[in-house]
Amino acid sequence: MSLIEKVSQENSDQRTVSPVPDVEKPAPAAPPAIPIPDGGLRAWLSVLGGWLVSFCTFGFASSFGVFEDYYVEHHASTSSNIAWIGSLQLFFLFFMGLPAGRLFDAGYFHHEIAFGTVLYVFSLMMLSLADPSRYYQLILAQGVGVGLGSGFLLVPALSVQAHHWRRRRSLAMGIVLTGSSVGGIIYPIMLNHLFRGSTGFAWGVRAAAFMTLGLLIIANFLLTTRLPSAKERRALGIPEPAEKPSMAAILTDAPYIIANVGAFLGLWGVFLPYFYLQLFVNAHGLSSTLAFYTIAILNAASILGRTIPNGIADRIGAFNTLTPTAAVIGGLVFVMFAAANSNGAVIVFAIFYGAFSGAFIPLLPPMLASMSRSPAEMGLRIGFGYCFSSLAMLTGTPIDGALLRPSNRWARAIVFSGVVILAGTACLATARTMHSRRKGTWKA
């Protein structure tokens, strides 16, 4: 008799002689949920580690206006072609959201962070060896290499905050993203002074690479996970969610698709000042000293946008916060026409534009997550939204550069960016109305 048959017979005999045959055995208890502390030393150290990653990756990418101005001056290519370098950085930074998120859930968090650190710093060193007049060297080292390294760093550093925070998760992520604003202050000032001084381009980039390496090594030690990965959950016998997310259902959700179109259009135009404001100031004969600080002013003001709107969104809803913010951003783009007249106007524009535009990207994840029908859908909805929006970041600023040709025709680029942002606002308003009706509440 086989082992299975013996066990079956023994179980049958036990049931036969059982003194209480009518009493059913209780179902096995589900494994207890792992508590999320919403604070503590490890949580705040992970916030600091994420802040350092945001400083080094998104902060560096937000400083591309310095490189745009330098490469144009050294005849690397046209302003439109050069913009592809910076747009590739942003593209990979967000396109990697889906694959990096899958690796994160599979338990490869520390592998991703370590690999991203090595690739990112190696690419910066390769950029320091590149000839600033050789376009293909710049696009491979900075556009592809730095961009891919950033993607393996930023998305996991943001995702791991969910292991430590529940109620204050938006605040924690907002604090992490302020690192990009501070990085967007430090990198432009440092690089402008190094590029224009006796240090030069090569050692200027190397100095940035050494600083970045030190900060990312610290981040590797500070960032920690708490919740088990998918593999560990299976080993522990923790059941998977009963309701699996359906990509087909998500892609046929009309409000969600319209919201993604709105985000795409907004991101198509929002980076014009971040890439071209320094060139804009120099082209209009304004203060060259001010030109060096325009990107830093933009990023300093964006600290307000990275934090305050997230707190407002927790109270009134992400849609209700993002939609009017996008409308203001679209209107502010047209203020660039007035900013050409004086140094003071440039400073005022940079402060207001940085404050409002800084809110756009941080509000996208809570907006997309709010449309989920179940918690199991959140990651997929955010990941798809990031991948889709990355195409806007890839093409938006090169289109602006093409519109500037052949003789810095700023009106065409300004009108294009302003119009697409306002069109995106209309899509967001439409999606917000549809989503609010479906939920049966004004808070969306």
Secondary structure as GFF3:
##gff-version 3
##sequence-region A 1 444
A	DSSP	alpha_helix	3	16	.	.	.	ID=ss1
A	DSSP	alpha_helix	41	56	.	.	.	ID=ss2
A	DSSP	alpha_helix	58	61	.	.	.	ID=ss3
A	DSSP	alpha_helix	64	73	.	.	.	ID=ss4
A	DSSP	alpha_helix	79	95	.	.	.	ID=ss5
A	DSSP	alpha_helix	97	105	.	.	.	ID=ss6
A	DSSP	alpha_helix	109	129	.	.	.	ID=ss7
A	DSSP	alpha_helix	135	138	.	.	.	ID=ss8
A	DSSP	pi_helix	139	146	.	.	.	ID=ss9
A	DSSP	alpha_helix	147	159	.	.	.	ID=ss10
A	DSSP	three_ten_helix	160	163	.	.	.	ID=ss11
A	DSSP	alpha_helix	169	196	.	.	.	ID=ss12
A	DSSP	alpha_helix	200	222	.	.	.	ID=ss13
A	DSSP	alpha_helix	230	236	.	.	.	ID=ss14
A	DSSP	alpha_helix	247	251	.	.	.	ID=ss15
A	DSSP	alpha_helix	254	270	.	.	.	ID=ss16
A	DSSP	alpha_helix	272	283	.	.	.	ID=ss17
A	DSSP	alpha_helix	288	316	.	.	.	ID=ss18
A	DSSP	alpha_helix	318	333	.	.	.	ID=ss19
A	DSSP	alpha_helix	336	339	.	.	.	ID=ss20
A	DSSP	alpha_helix	343	357	.	.	.	ID=ss21
A	DSSP	alpha_helix	360	369	.	.	.	ID=ss22
A	DSSP	three_ten_helix	375	377	.	.	.	ID=ss23
A	DSSP	alpha_helix	378	404	.	.	.	ID=ss24
A	DSSP	alpha_helix	410	439	.	.	.	ID=ss25
###
